[in-house]
Amino acid sequence: MQVEYTAAHSQPDGSERTSMQELGHNAINPLAEPCVKVFIHKTHIISMIYPFEGVKPRIHETAYVAKNATVVGNVEIGAHSSIWPGAVLRGDLSFITIGRYTSIQDNCVIHVEGSLSDPSTGSPAVIGNYCTIGHGALLHGCIIGERVLIGAHAAVFNNARIGDGSILGMGCVISDNKEIPSRRVVVGIPGRIVREVTEEEWTRSKAHAELYAELAEKYKKIL
């Protein structure tokens, strides 16, 4: 069996064209040896950054937003921060602020709470500098301090506050209006404080944030 690699070229109307020359002899000779076609799509991914009711996201020129991340409305992203593939940030009922050197990793969801009739009464999502928001985390209308690590698939809900340097374990849930003091380690459902953050963990939180800023510079070239 033959395997042929064929380029499918995008057309202005969104369709794709493949020439007879590219298809090869099997396209015009049904008696020829069976052939598996592998299509290499030459397409351009368009950034999914949208205004909401006339308010556009404000993204620092040094920040990285993956082409397949979604950023909508009243969202501000600070210097050297990064929004990774599949993440969704919706600043519609209130605003979202991301500080400097903060990474919002793959498939995170950041949303806000509020009212269309009076946005000033909403609960914004505010995330400080040098934070790491792990894969698949959900932050909804909450306040996250500086140098915070949110573990993969953790969730923090409306008006909750996470103090500087704290660590939330994987899958941890922080319910509405709960406040976590600075430099605490929190795990479980519902989240409970199990110990204080060590000096090593405090130092590592900034180093890890800086690592993701460096990694984002490489991803700007490919996605």
C-alpha positions in Angstrom: 0.0 0.0 0.0 1.2 3.5 -0.9 1.1 6.4 1.5 1.1 9.8 -0.2 1.4 13.2 1.6 -0.9 15.7 -0.1 -1.1 19.5 0.6 -4.6 20.8 0.8 -4.6 24.6 0.1 -7.2 26.9 1.7 -9.2 28.9 -0.8 -10.6 32.4 -0.2 -14.1 31.0 0.3 -12.9 28.7 3.0 -12.9 25.5 0.9 -9.8 23.5 0.1 -8.3 22.6 -3.3 -6.2 19.7 -4.2 -4.8 19.5 -7.7 -4.8 16.3 -9.9 -1.1 16.4 -9.9 -1.0 16.4 -6.1 -3.5 13.5 -6.0 -1.2 11.3 -8.2 -1.9 8.4 -10.4 -4.3 6.6 -8.0 -6.8 9.4 -8.4 -7.2 8.7 -12.2 -6.4 5.0 -12.3 -8.8 3.1 -10.1 -7.0 -0.2 -10.9 -3.7 1.0 -9.3 -2.4 -0.1 -6.0 -4.6 1.2 -3.0 -3.3 4.4 -1.6 -3.7 6.1 1.8 -3.8 9.9 1.5 -2.5 12.0 4.4 -3.5 15.6 4.0 -1.3 18.4 5.3 -3.5 21.4 5.8 -1.9 24.7 5.1 -4.2 27.0 7.2 -3.8 30.1 9.3 -5.2 30.1 12.9 -7.0 33.4 13.6 -6.6 34.8 17.1 -9.9 34.5 19.1 -9.8 37.9 20.7 -13.2 39.7 20.7 -14.7 42.9 22.0 -17.9 42.8 24.2 -20.3 45.6 23.8 -17.5 47.8 22.4 -14.9 47.0 25.1 -11.8 45.4 23.7 -9.2 43.3 25.6 -6.1 45.2 26.5 -3.0 42.9 26.1 0.5 44.1 26.8 2.8 43.9 23.8 5.1 41.5 25.7 2.3 39.1 26.7 1.6 35.9 24.9 -1.9 34.7 23.9 -2.2 31.4 22.1 -4.1 31.5 18.9 -6.6 29.0 20.1 -7.2 30.8 23.5 -10.4 32.9 23.8 -10.3 36.4 25.3 -13.5 38.4 25.3 -14.3 41.9 26.5 -13.0 43.8 29.5 -9.8 41.9 30.0 -6.4 43.3 30.8 -3.3 41.1 30.5 0.0 42.4 32.0 3.5 42.4 30.8 5.2 39.0 30.2 2.0 37.1 31.1 0.8 34.1 29.1 -2.5 32.7 28.1 -2.1 29.1 26.9 -4.0 26.9 24.4 -7.7 26.3 25.1 -7.9 28.9 27.9 -11.1 31.1 28.0 -11.2 34.5 29.6 -14.7 36.3 29.4 -14.9 39.8 30.8 -18.5 40.5 30.1 -20.5 41.0 33.4 -17.4 42.6 35.0 -13.7 42.9 34.3 -10.7 40.5 34.4 -7.2 41.7 35.3 -4.1 39.6 34.9 -0.9 40.9 36.4 2.7 40.6 35.2 4.5 37.3 34.7 1.4 35.3 35.3 0.6 32.2 33.3 -3.0 31.0 32.6 -2.4 27.5 31.5 -4.1 25.2 29.1 -7.9 24.9 29.3 -8.3 27.3 32.2 -11.6 29.2 32.5 -11.7 32.7 34.0 -15.1 34.4 34.2 -16.9 37.0 36.3 -20.1 37.5 38.2 -22.5 40.4 37.7 -25.5 41.9 36.0 -26.0 43.3 32.5 -28.1 46.1 33.8 -25.5 47.3 36.3 -22.0 46.0 35.7 -20.6 48.1 38.7 -22.2 45.6 41.1 -20.3 42.6 39.6 -17.5 40.5 41.0 -14.4 40.8 38.9 -11.6 38.3 38.5 -8.3 39.8 39.6 -5.1 37.8 39.4 -1.8 39.3 40.7 1.8 39.2 39.5 3.9 36.0 39.2 1.0 33.6 39.6 0.7 30.2 38.1 -2.9 29.1 37.2 -2.6 25.3 36.5 -4.2 23.4 33.7 -7.9 23.3 33.7 -8.4 25.5 36.7 -11.6 27.6 37.1 -11.5 31.1 38.6 -14.9 32.8 38.9 -15.3 36.3 40.2 -12.5 36.0 42.7 -9.3 37.8 43.9 -6.0 36.0 43.6 -2.9 37.6 45.3 0.7 37.7 44.2 2.9 34.6 43.6 -0.1 32.2 44.0 -0.1 28.7 42.6 -3.5 27.3 41.7 -3.2 23.5 41.0 -4.7 21.8 38.0 -8.5 21.6 38.0 -8.9 23.6 41.2 -11.8 26.0 41.4 -12.2 29.3 43.2 -15.7 31.0 43.3 -17.3 34.4 43.7 -15.7 36.9 46.1 -13.3 34.4 47.4 -9.8 35.8 48.2 -6.5 33.9 48.0 -3.6 35.6 49.9 -0.1 36.2 48.5 2.1 33.1 48.0 -0.6 30.5 48.8 -0.8 27.2 47.1 -4.1 25.4 46.2 -3.7 21.7 45.5 -5.0 19.9 42.4 -8.8 19.7 42.4 -9.2 22.0 45.4 -12.5 23.9 45.7 -12.8 27.3 47.4 -16.4 28.3 47.8 -18.0 31.8 47.6 -16.7 34.5 50.0 -14.0 32.3 51.6 -10.7 34.0 52.4 -7.4 32.1 52.5 -4.6 34.0 54.3 -1.2 34.6 52.7 1.3 31.7 52.3 -0.9 28.8 53.2 -1.2 25.4 51.5 -4.8 24.4 50.8 -6.2 21.0 49.7 -9.5 19.1 49.3 -13.2 19.7 48.8 -14.0 22.0 50.4 -10.5 23.5 50.6 -8.9 23.3 54.0 -5.6 24.8 55.2 -3.0 22.1 56.0 0.2 24.0 56.6 2.2 27.2 55.8 4.2 27.7 52.6 7.9 27.0 53.1 10.6 29.5 52.1 11.7 27.2 49.3 8.1 27.1 47.9 7.9 30.9 48.2 11.1 31.4 46.2 10.1 28.7 43.7 6.8 30.5 43.0 8.5 33.4 41.3 11.1 31.3 39.6 8.3 29.1 38.1 6.4 32.2 36.9 9.6 33.5 35.2 10.2 30.1 33.5 6.7 30.3 31.9 7.4 33.8 30.7 10.6 32.4 28.9 8.7 29.5 27.6 6.0 31.8 26.2 8.6 33.6 24.1 9.3 30.4 22.3 5.6 29.6 21.7 5.0 33.0 20.1 6.8 31.6 17.1 4.7 28.5 16.7 1.2 29.0 18.1 
